[in-house]
Amino acid sequence: MLLTTTSTLEGKKIERYIGVVTGEAILGTNFFKDIFAGITDIIGGRSATYEKELRKAKDIAMREMQEEALSLGANAVIGIDLDYEEISPGQGTMLMVSVSGTAIVIAD
């Protein structure tokens, strides 16, 4: 399945627009990860822990969106938009990734 953030596919003919498809993933981090991420914030640098969790959430959300598109008969998704949010419901932090795009059928 072709997945792209662009609204067209160069050299491909769109036969049918199916509609909007989405995927979401919310992953919780634990207390210790939060502490180490906080230390990284203080001393500077990248937080490999959060980066790994964000990548994992993005992969889950993309897979959900792709599965929805396939179930509707699509063979591509265009106009993909990724949104990242941090949710802090009291204790701990949750990372949310939502993805949406337009499911389409392209000619072979």
OpenMM code with the backbone's topology and positions (N, CA, C; nanometers):
from openmm import Vec3, app, unit

residues = "MET LEU LEU THR THR THR SER THR LEU GLU GLY LYS LYS ILE GLU ARG TYR ILE GLY VAL VAL THR GLY GLU ALA ILE LEU GLY THR ASN PHE PHE LYS ASP ILE PHE ALA GLY ILE THR ASP ILE ILE GLY GLY ARG SER ALA THR TYR GLU LYS GLU LEU ARG LYS ALA LYS ASP ILE ALA MET ARG GLU MET GLN GLU GLU ALA LEU SER LEU GLY ALA ASN ALA VAL ILE GLY ILE ASP LEU ASP TYR GLU GLU ILE SER PRO GLY GLN GLY THR MET LEU MET VAL SER VAL SER GLY THR ALA ILE VAL ILE ALA ASP".split()
positions = [
    Vec3(0.0850, -0.1186, 0.0000),
    Vec3(0.0000, 0.0000, 0.0000),
    Vec3(0.0883, 0.1232, 0.0000),
    Vec3(0.0556, 0.2180, -0.0868),
    Vec3(0.1276, 0.3445, -0.0910),
    Vec3(0.0728, 0.4382, 0.0153),
    Vec3(0.1631, 0.5013, 0.0895),
    Vec3(0.1267, 0.5969, 0.1935),
    Vec3(0.2078, 0.7235, 0.1695),
    Vec3(0.1402, 0.8391, 0.1635),
    Vec3(0.2124, 0.9634, 0.1377),
    Vec3(0.1451, 1.0829, 0.2047),
    Vec3(0.2261, 1.1817, 0.2364),
    Vec3(0.1732, 1.3058, 0.2924),
    Vec3(0.1263, 1.4007, 0.1833),
    Vec3(0.1606, 1.3719, 0.0599),
    Vec3(0.1193, 1.4580, -0.0514),
    Vec3(-0.0249, 1.4279, -0.0906),
    Vec3(-0.0864, 1.5206, -0.1632),
    Vec3(-0.2267, 1.5020, -0.2023),
    Vec3(-0.2413, 1.4348, -0.3384),
    Vec3(-0.1308, 1.4079, -0.4033),
    Vec3(-0.1328, 1.3391, -0.5330),
    Vec3(-0.0200, 1.2368, -0.5367),
    Vec3(-0.0261, 1.1491, -0.6326),
    Vec3(0.0801, 1.0518, -0.6560),
    Vec3(0.1288, 1.0714, -0.7991),
    Vec3(0.2484, 1.1218, -0.8136),
    Vec3(0.3011, 1.1513, -0.9460),
    Vec3(0.3039, 1.0250, -1.0319),
    Vec3(0.2492, 1.0375, -1.1519),
    Vec3(0.2482, 0.9263, -1.2457),
    Vec3(0.1418, 0.8218, -1.2189),
    Vec3(0.0577, 0.8433, -1.1207),
    Vec3(-0.0495, 0.7477, -1.0879),
    Vec3(-0.1851, 0.8145, -1.1078),
    Vec3(-0.2792, 0.7367, -1.1555),
    Vec3(-0.4146, 0.7879, -1.1748),
    Vec3(-0.5028, 0.7433, -1.0581),
    Vec3(-0.5666, 0.8404, -0.9930),
    Vec3(-0.6587, 0.8084, -0.8846),
    Vec3(-0.7925, 0.7709, -0.9471),
    Vec3(-0.8351, 0.6472, -0.9258),
    Vec3(-0.9614, 0.5991, -0.9815),
    Vec3(-1.0807, 0.6328, -0.8930),
    Vec3(-1.0565, 0.6305, -0.7605),
    Vec3(-1.1693, 0.6525, -0.6696),
    Vec3(-1.1200, 0.7023, -0.5348),
    Vec3(-1.1896, 0.8019, -0.4815),
    Vec3(-1.1656, 0.8501, -0.3463),
    Vec3(-1.2635, 0.7776, -0.2548),
    Vec3(-1.2126, 0.7106, -0.1530),
    Vec3(-1.2988, 0.6342, -0.0628),
    Vec3(-1.3414, 0.7184, 0.0564),
    Vec3(-1.2472, 0.7884, 0.1177),
    Vec3(-1.2806, 0.8727, 0.2314),
    Vec3(-1.1693, 0.8791, 0.3330),
    Vec3(-1.1957, 0.9502, 0.4401),
    Vec3(-1.0964, 0.9719, 0.5460),
    Vec3(-1.0806, 0.8449, 0.6294),
    Vec3(-0.9550, 0.8111, 0.6567),
    Vec3(-0.9225, 0.6991, 0.7450),
    Vec3(-0.8312, 0.7520, 0.8551),
    Vec3(-0.8391, 0.6892, 0.9720),
    Vec3(-0.7631, 0.7382, 1.0867),
    Vec3(-0.6993, 0.6234, 1.1642),
    Vec3(-0.6061, 0.6600, 1.2469),
    Vec3(-0.5442, 0.5666, 1.3404),
    Vec3(-0.4995, 0.6459, 1.4617),
    Vec3(-0.5087, 0.5858, 1.5773),
    Vec3(-0.4690, 0.6523, 1.7009),
    Vec3(-0.3919, 0.5552, 1.7883),
    Vec3(-0.3009, 0.6101, 1.8653),
    Vec3(-0.2283, 0.5295, 1.9633),
    Vec3(-0.1964, 0.6181, 2.0827),
    Vec3(-0.2241, 0.5655, 2.2000),
    Vec3(-0.1901, 0.6358, 2.3242),
    Vec3(-0.1075, 0.5382, 2.4075),
    Vec3(0.0138, 0.5801, 2.4369),
    Vec3(0.1034, 0.4952, 2.5140),
    Vec3(0.1429, 0.5669, 2.6417),
    Vec3(0.1400, 0.4947, 2.7510),
    Vec3(0.1814, 0.5519, 2.8786),
    Vec3(0.3293, 0.5290, 2.9010),
    Vec3(0.3927, 0.6254, 2.9629),
    Vec3(0.5309, 0.6066, 3.0064),
    Vec3(0.5255, 0.5812, 3.1559),
    Vec3(0.6288, 0.5232, 3.2082),
    Vec3(0.6237, 0.4953, 3.3520),
    Vec3(0.7029, 0.5986, 3.4310),
    Vec3(0.6926, 0.5900, 3.5605),
    Vec3(0.7536, 0.6859, 3.6519),
    Vec3(0.9035, 0.7019, 3.6281),
    Vec3(0.9751, 0.5895, 3.6122),
    Vec3(1.1197, 0.5956, 3.5953),
    Vec3(1.1587, 0.6604, 3.4627),
    Vec3(1.0849, 0.6301, 3.3574),
    Vec3(1.1123, 0.6943, 3.2294),
    Vec3(1.0916, 0.8451, 3.2406),
    Vec3(0.9870, 0.8860, 3.3115),
    Vec3(0.9606, 1.0292, 3.3311),
    Vec3(1.0748, 1.0975, 3.4054),
    Vec3(1.1289, 1.0310, 3.5070),
    Vec3(1.2399, 1.0884, 3.5837),
    Vec3(1.3617, 1.1081, 3.4941),
    Vec3(1.3963, 1.0051, 3.4165),
    Vec3(1.5138, 1.0161, 3.3296),
    Vec3(1.4924, 1.1182, 3.2185),
    Vec3(1.3702, 1.1277, 3.1672),
    Vec3(1.3403, 1.2295, 3.0661),
    Vec3(1.3528, 1.3683, 3.1281),
    Vec3(1.3089, 1.3825, 3.2543),
    Vec3(1.3208, 1.5106, 3.3242),
    Vec3(1.4659, 1.5512, 3.3427),
    Vec3(1.5511, 1.4553, 3.3740),
    Vec3(1.6940, 1.4835, 3.3878),
    Vec3(1.7512, 1.5293, 3.2542),
    Vec3(1.7107, 1.4632, 3.1466),
    Vec3(1.7569, 1.5027, 3.0130),
    Vec3(1.7126, 1.6452, 2.9826),
    Vec3(1.5896, 1.6804, 3.0225),
    Vec3(1.5407, 1.8172, 3.0015),
    Vec3(1.6284, 1.9181, 3.0741),
    Vec3(1.6718, 1.8836, 3.1952),
    Vec3(1.7518, 1.9753, 3.2769),
    Vec3(1.8924, 1.9922, 3.2197),
    Vec3(1.9561, 1.8821, 3.1847),
    Vec3(2.0952, 1.8896, 3.1386),
    Vec3(2.1064, 1.9065, 2.9874),
    Vec3(1.9966, 1.8910, 2.9182),
    Vec3(1.9978, 1.9068, 2.7728),
    Vec3(2.0184, 1.7741, 2.7019),
    Vec3(1.9892, 1.7743, 2.5759),
    Vec3(2.0075, 1.6538, 2.4967),
    Vec3(1.8751, 1.5931, 2.4562),
    Vec3(1.8845, 1.4840, 2.3853),
    Vec3(1.7668, 1.4148, 2.3351),
    Vec3(1.7234, 1.3070, 2.4333),
    Vec3(1.5938, 1.2862, 2.4401),
    Vec3(1.5402, 1.1822, 2.5267),
    Vec3(1.5104, 1.0595, 2.4418),
    Vec3(1.6039, 0.9665, 2.4402),
    Vec3(1.5880, 0.8453, 2.3602),
    Vec3(1.4655, 0.7658, 2.4040),
    Vec3(1.4334, 0.7714, 2.5321),
    Vec3(1.3178, 0.6984, 2.5842),
    Vec3(1.1887, 0.7488, 2.5204),
    Vec3(1.1692, 0.8800, 2.5224),
    Vec3(1.0472, 0.9359, 2.4624),
    Vec3(1.0475, 0.9210, 2.3112),
    Vec3(1.1636, 0.9347, 2.2494),
    Vec3(1.1715, 0.9180, 2.1046),
    Vec3(1.1288, 0.7771, 2.0650),
    Vec3(1.1731, 0.6794, 2.1407),
    Vec3(1.1367, 0.5405, 2.1135),
    Vec3(0.9859, 0.5205, 2.1296),
    Vec3(0.9292, 0.5766, 2.2354),
    Vec3(0.7852, 0.5636, 2.2583),
    Vec3(0.7043, 0.6343, 2.1489),
    Vec3(0.7504, 0.7525, 2.1078),
    Vec3(0.6808, 0.8243, 2.0005),
    Vec3(0.6848, 0.7458, 1.8703),
    Vec3(0.7995, 0.6886, 1.8383),
    Vec3(0.8129, 0.6078, 1.7170),
    Vec3(0.7191, 0.4872, 1.7220),
    Vec3(0.7126, 0.4247, 1.8384),
    Vec3(0.6254, 0.3084, 1.8573),
    Vec3(0.4789, 0.3489, 1.8383),
    Vec3(0.4389, 0.4611, 1.8987),
    Vec3(0.3006, 0.5090, 1.8853),
    Vec3(0.2693, 0.5454, 1.7407),
    Vec3(0.3636, 0.6091, 1.6721),
    Vec3(0.3424, 0.6447, 1.5310),
    Vec3(0.3219, 0.5200, 1.4464),
    Vec3(0.4036, 0.4173, 1.4687),
    Vec3(0.3913, 0.2928, 1.3929),
    Vec3(0.2563, 0.2265, 1.4161),
    Vec3(0.2086, 0.2266, 1.5406),
    Vec3(0.0778, 0.1677, 1.5721),
    Vec3(-0.0334, 0.2451, 1.5022),
    Vec3(-0.0301, 0.3783, 1.5123),
    Vec3(-0.1333, 0.4616, 1.4509),
    Vec3(-0.1340, 0.4459, 1.2990),
    Vec3(-0.0159, 0.4431, 1.2375),
    Vec3(-0.0072, 0.4260, 1.0916),
    Vec3(-0.0631, 0.2891, 1.0508),
    Vec3(-0.0302, 0.1857, 1.1278),
    Vec3(-0.0792, 0.0508, 1.0972),
    Vec3(-0.2318, 0.0450, 1.1078),
    Vec3(-0.2883, 0.1089, 1.2112),
    Vec3(-0.4351, 0.1137, 1.2262),
    Vec3(-0.4996, 0.1820, 1.1060),
    Vec3(-0.4432, 0.2963, 1.0641),
    Vec3(-0.4980, 0.3694, 0.9512),
    Vec3(-0.4901, 0.2848, 0.8240),
    Vec3(-0.3775, 0.2199, 0.8044),
    Vec3(-0.3591, 0.1361, 0.6860),
    Vec3(-0.4576, 0.0194, 0.6852),
    Vec3(-0.4788, -0.0431, 0.8001),
    Vec3(-0.5743, -0.1540, 0.8096),
    Vec3(-0.7159, -0.1078, 0.7772),
    Vec3(-0.7531, 0.0119, 0.8261),
    Vec3(-0.8854, 0.0657, 0.7949),
    Vec3(-0.8989, 0.0897, 0.6445),
    Vec3(-0.7952, 0.1462, 0.5838),
    Vec3(-0.7975, 0.1727, 0.4395),
    Vec3(-0.8117, 0.0426, 0.3608),
    Vec3(-0.7358, -0.0592, 0.3989),
    Vec3(-0.7448, -0.1888, 0.3316),
    Vec3(-0.8845, -0.2486, 0.3435),
    Vec3(-0.9439, -0.2369, 0.4617),
    Vec3(-1.0776, -0.2940, 0.4828),
    Vec3(-1.1838, -0.2249, 0.3971),
    Vec3(-1.1555, -0.1022, 0.3556),
    Vec3(-1.2480, -0.0275, 0.2702),
    Vec3(-1.2188, -0.0468, 0.1218),
    Vec3(-1.1158, -0.1245, 0.0901),
    Vec3(-1.0822, -0.1528, -0.0487),
    Vec3(-0.9797, -0.0589, -0.1106),
    Vec3(-0.9135, 0.0199, -0.0306),
    Vec3(-0.8136, 0.1143, -0.0824),
    Vec3(-0.6801, 0.0437, -0.1053),
    Vec3(-0.6002, 0.1014, -0.1957),
    Vec3(-0.4642, 0.0519, -0.2142),
    Vec3(-0.3613, 0.1637, -0.1942),
    Vec3(-0.4084, 0.2794, -0.1439),
    Vec3(-0.3188, 0.3908, -0.1124),
    Vec3(-0.3897, 0.4863, -0.0169),
    Vec3(-0.3089, 0.5636, 0.0558),
    Vec3(-0.3616, 0.6700, 0.1417),
    Vec3(-0.2780, 0.7942, 0.1125),
    Vec3(-0.3463, 0.9031, 0.0794),
    Vec3(-0.2778, 1.0283, 0.0484),
    Vec3(-0.3133, 1.1340, 0.1522),
    Vec3(-0.2378, 1.2432, 0.1525),
    Vec3(-0.2667, 1.3547, 0.2426),
    Vec3(-0.2536, 1.3186, 0.3890),
    Vec3(-0.1601, 1.2317, 0.4213),
    Vec3(-0.1450, 1.1859, 0.5594),
    Vec3(-0.0964, 1.2995, 0.6489),
    Vec3(-0.1624, 1.3135, 0.7643),
    Vec3(-0.1263, 1.4137, 0.8631),
    Vec3(-0.1045, 1.3442, 0.9963),
    Vec3(0.0091, 1.3706, 1.0583),
    Vec3(0.0419, 1.3138, 1.1897),
    Vec3(0.0350, 1.4226, 1.2956),
    Vec3(-0.0296, 1.3919, 1.4070),
    Vec3(-0.0369, 1.4847, 1.5198),
    Vec3(0.0142, 1.4146, 1.6445),
    Vec3(0.0958, 1.4860, 1.7218),
    Vec3(0.1536, 1.4336, 1.8451),
    Vec3(0.1053, 1.5183, 1.9617),
    Vec3(0.0667, 1.4528, 2.0703),
    Vec3(0.0218, 1.5225, 2.1910),
    Vec3(0.0781, 1.4527, 2.3134),
    Vec3(0.0993, 1.5293, 2.4183),
    Vec3(0.1376, 1.4744, 2.5476),
    Vec3(0.0211, 1.4960, 2.6421),
    Vec3(-0.0208, 1.3894, 2.7062),
    Vec3(-0.1323, 1.3956, 2.7991),
    Vec3(-0.0775, 1.3642, 2.9374),
    Vec3(-0.1058, 1.4490, 3.0340),
    Vec3(-0.0583, 1.4269, 3.1709),
    Vec3(-0.1778, 1.4198, 3.2657),
    Vec3(-0.2396, 1.3022, 3.2779),
    Vec3(-0.3580, 1.2884, 3.3635),
    Vec3(-0.3225, 1.2584, 3.5082),
    Vec3(-0.2522, 1.3478, 3.5740),
    Vec3(-0.2152, 1.3239, 3.7130),
    Vec3(-0.0763, 1.2653, 3.7215),
    Vec3(-0.0674, 1.1359, 3.7437),
    Vec3(0.0622, 1.0707, 3.7564),
    Vec3(0.1049, 1.0142, 3.6213),
    Vec3(0.2287, 1.0363, 3.5873),
    Vec3(0.2811, 0.9823, 3.4632),
    Vec3(0.2411, 1.0659, 3.3427),
    Vec3(0.2957, 1.0290, 3.2328),
    Vec3(0.2695, 1.0986, 3.1077),
    Vec3(0.2251, 0.9981, 3.0046),
    Vec3(0.1308, 1.0382, 2.9230),
    Vec3(0.0865, 0.9544, 2.8129),
    Vec3(0.1167, 1.0282, 2.6836),
    Vec3(0.1602, 0.9533, 2.5843),
    Vec3(0.1917, 1.0094, 2.4544),
    Vec3(0.0852, 0.9636, 2.3557),
    Vec3(0.0283, 1.0590, 2.2824),
    Vec3(-0.0764, 1.0255, 2.1863),
    Vec3(-0.0316, 1.0656, 2.0469),
    Vec3(-0.0515, 0.9752, 1.9542),
    Vec3(-0.0269, 1.0033, 1.8135),
    Vec3(-0.1557, 0.9729, 1.7392),
    Vec3(-0.2022, 1.0692, 1.6614),
    Vec3(-0.3171, 1.0444, 1.5750),
    Vec3(-0.2746, 1.0737, 1.4315),
    Vec3(-0.3245, 0.9934, 1.3421),
    Vec3(-0.2898, 1.0051, 1.2009),
    Vec3(-0.4182, 0.9959, 1.1196),
    Vec3(-0.4259, 1.0753, 1.0137),
    Vec3(-0.5410, 1.0675, 0.9252),
    Vec3(-0.4951, 1.0898, 0.7818),
    Vec3(-0.5738, 1.0409, 0.6901),
    Vec3(-0.5446, 1.0565, 0.5483),
    Vec3(-0.6663, 1.0205, 0.4668),
    Vec3(-0.6550, 1.0315, 0.3364),
    Vec3(-0.7646, 0.9986, 0.2456),
    Vec3(-0.7335, 0.8666, 0.1765),
    Vec3(-0.8209, 0.7691, 0.1983),
    Vec3(-0.8056, 0.6394, 0.1339),
    Vec3(-0.8519, 0.6508, -0.0112),
    Vec3(-0.7715, 0.5949, -0.1005),
    Vec3(-0.8029, 0.6021, -0.2435),
    Vec3(-0.7730, 0.4687, -0.3113),
    Vec3(-0.8217, 0.4567, -0.4336),
    Vec3(-0.7856, 0.3445, -0.5198),
    Vec3(-0.7110, 0.4050, -0.6374),
    Vec3(-0.5910, 0.3528, -0.6625),
    Vec3(-0.5135, 0.3999, -0.7772),
    Vec3(-0.5061, 0.2886, -0.8807),
    Vec3(-0.4920, 0.3280, -1.0066),
    Vec3(-0.4798, 0.2325, -1.1155),
    Vec3(-0.3440, 0.1636, -1.1063),
    Vec3(-0.3407, 0.0376, -1.1418),
    Vec3(-0.2133, -0.0380, -1.1391),
    Vec3(-0.1221, 0.0047, -1.2463),
] * unit.nanometer
topology = app.Topology()
chain = topology.addChain("A")
for resn in residues:
    res = topology.addResidue(resn, chain)
    for name in ("N", "CA", "C"):
        topology.addAtom(name, app.Element.getBySymbol(name[0]), res)
